[in-house]
Amino acid sequence: MLKKAVFILFILIFCNTIKGFAQVPLYIEAEDTTSITMDTTKLNQTKTKLNNKSTQPITANYKGNSRNNSRIDSLVIIAHQYMGNKYRRGGASTAGFDCSGYTMTVFKQLNIKLPHTSAGQGLIGVTINQKNIQKGDLILFRGGNRRSRRIGHVGIVITEKGEPVRFIHSSTSEGVRIDNLNASYYRNRYVKAVRIPELYR
């Protein structure tokens, strides 16, 4: 009888443990294909910690000027080398890039590591006010659905502060190309820009 009770208790604990390790697909964006698998018990612990802290985004003007910055100049030169390369879902090579695969590849040439999702890239660096956007900043947008709050696209700014914002990115329609933030499609989907401190070291 005691053995039977111990066995039932063991089965209940085992089943409960299995539940905690369910695969959780994390929607990242319409254009990237990366999904993340995580332990849901750890996810709940992380949520609890975040709820106990301020979740306001960091907003600052990182002390650095993109003018006469050789690393940023190199970044923009590298970015232009891929002009015309086709779009490829999940791609991160000259065979084809998705938007975050493109930015990741360009920054990698300067030994700066970025995650292969636009949402992930939006979580690094320092958030910059739109009026202070400058060359080398990452610029982030919603995906195809402008009402969505999820980041779904990313590019690299190639203009100086105070100039009309232009950025280079891998678009689904034409691959690597240059566009303007003032274009209604991008203006209506703009989320934020982030500055990568490593470019100023």
C-alpha positions, -999 to +999 in steps of 0.1 A: +000+000+000+029+024+009+047+015-023+016+023-043+012+057-026+049+066-032+045+055-069+014+077-074+032+107-057+062+102-081+039+102-111+022+134-100+055+152-095+069+140-128+038+152-147+039+186-131+076+189-140+069+181-177+043+209-178+070+234-168+091+226-198+066+231-226+080+247-257+068+283-260+070+298-295+079+335-292+065+356-320+093+380-331+082+396-363+067+390-397+100+390-415+123+371-392+119+334-387+137+328-354+117+312-326+128+307-290+123+277-268+123+283-231+114+268-197+081+284-188+089+283-151+120+305-158+098+328-179+074+333-150+103+340-127+116+366-152+082+382-155+080+385-117+114+402-115+105+426-143+072+436-126+092+445-095+114+469-115+108+499-137+102+487-172+105+522-187+128+522-217+162+539-214+161+572-233+193+591-237+215+608-262+245+587-261+275+610-259+290+605-293+290+622-327+287+602-358+306+628-378+343+619-384+338+586-366+358+561-386+339+531-372+306+544-383+320+554-417+332+518-421+298+505-410+281+525-437+306+515-464+301+478-455+263+483-455+265+497-490+285+467-503+254+446-501+232+469-521+209+449-544+213+416-526+180+398-525+157+393-496+157+358-481+136+348-451+159+338-423+190+347-444+222+362-431+246+359-461+251+372-496+228+345-508+200+366-492+192+385-461+162+391-440+161+425-423+178+415-390+201+391-407+214+420-428+220+444-399+236+415-379+260+407-408+270+444-413+277+449-376+295+416-373+322+430-397+331+454-369+330+426-343+297+439-328+273+411-321+236+416-327+208+391-322+191+377-354+157+393-347+146+429-352+128+427-318+160+415-301+180+443-318+155+468-305+163+457-269+200+465-270+219+498-271+204+532-260+170+544-272+173+577-291+147+604-296+137+607-332+151+643-335+185+630-325+188+601-349+222+599-366+243+578-388+250+543-375+218+541-353+194+512-358+159+522-368+130+500-360+095+496-374+063+476-369+059+448-395+033+447-423+005+455-398+010+491-387-015+486-358+007+459-343+028+469-314+055+444-322+088+454-339+089+437-372+116+455-393+151+471-388+175+491-408+207+512-404+206+550-405+230+564-431+224+602-426+238+627-401+218+642-372+196+670-385+193+656-420+162+638-434+165+603-420+175+578-446+183+542-438+196+511-456+178+478-450+168+445-466+132+449-478+110+419-487+102+435-521+136+445-534+163+432-510+189+456-498+180+492-506+178+527-492+146+543-480+134+575-463+117+578-429+095+605-443+079+580-467+044+574-454+048+536-452+078+539-428+066+570-410+034+552-400+053+521-388+082+538-370+087+525-334+121+539-323+158+541-329+186+527-308+223+537-307+250+510-303+276+522-278+303+499-292+305+522-323+318+550-301+346+532-284 
